[in-house]
Amino acid sequence: MPKQVVEMLVGAGMLLFGIVFVAFAFSGSGPDVDDGYRVVAIFNDASGLAPGDEMRIAGVKIGRVVEKRFDAEAFEAVVTFVVDDHIKLPADSEALIEPDGLLGGSFVLIKPGSKQSHILPGGRFAATRGTINVIDVIGGFIFDGTGDGS
């Protein structure tokens, strides 16, 4: 085979690989949740969380972030979610912001509680944990762990 034909086939293969990669990167990990009920969570730090980010239980998408705003009176982040109508979250469930890979994305992990009552539409999570800044944790361990600041 002439060299030009081989180069053209390799180039076409790379182009096809790129198209498949981009299609995979933009595909969702679950169905879109458009119909559902809204719930609210209050976080001390909601860095990295944005509208459209997923809400998951056991790695399965059950909802998504629809709004993130700042409460100027309480100095907290108020995040609104839409949850699939088929999912009934126990009233004592906890919402945790977790990193979704090394590139800075986030998702909300729900730890279901044990109460028989449920969070009603428009209700609020009983407990939350905001974003954990790894740099602050490591810095605190290094500088505060020695006791003498050196």
HELIX and SHEET records of a PDB file:
HELIX    1   1 LYS A    3  PHE A   26  1                                  24    
HELIX    2   2 VAL A  134  ASP A  144  1                                  11    
SHEET    1   A 7 GLY A  36  PHE A  43  0                                        
SHEET    2   A 7 GLU A  76  ASP A  84 -1                                        
SHEET    3   A 7 VAL A  60  ASP A  71 -1                                        
SHEET    4   A 7 GLU A  54  ILE A  57 -1                                        
SHEET    5   A 7 SER A 106  LYS A 111  1                                        
SHEET    6   A 7 GLU A  94  PRO A  99 -1                                        
SHEET    7   A 7 ALA A 127  ARG A 129  1                                        
END                                                                             
